[in-house]
């Protein structure tokens, strides 16, 4: 009786550990857009808050967030409640600290997202999510559990 129970507990433990290691680092989170950069000239054309206007005075402010769920995402404009949905899949996940995703928006537009960390001179770190869609680069940060 003890042996089958031991085997069952061992298998359950292995499944739990394997499941944790392969967890998607961006799922079940909400990301706040920091800025959108034009692919033409590389200039920042949209910022997420007033503080970034100091260094980008010609940019427009837009409150945009993105949430990821199992194989799906929702981007929401908090000013007019407009939203965009799509699907995503992880295509590369070399470590727990970085991953690359393919994005497919509901209108068929495709792009890529990269997840990783920025390390600052003082040793502090910040999680980042960068989108490359058509001629734009979107930068998100501020990961919050939802």
Secondary structure, 3 states (H helix, E strand, C coil): CHHHHHHHHHHHHHHHHHHHHCCCCCCCEEEEEEEEEECCCCCEEEECCHHHHCCCCCCEECCEEEEEECCEEEEEECCCCCEEEEEEEEEEEEECCEEEEEEEECCCCEEEEEEEEEECCCCCEEEEEEEEECCEEEEEEEEEEC
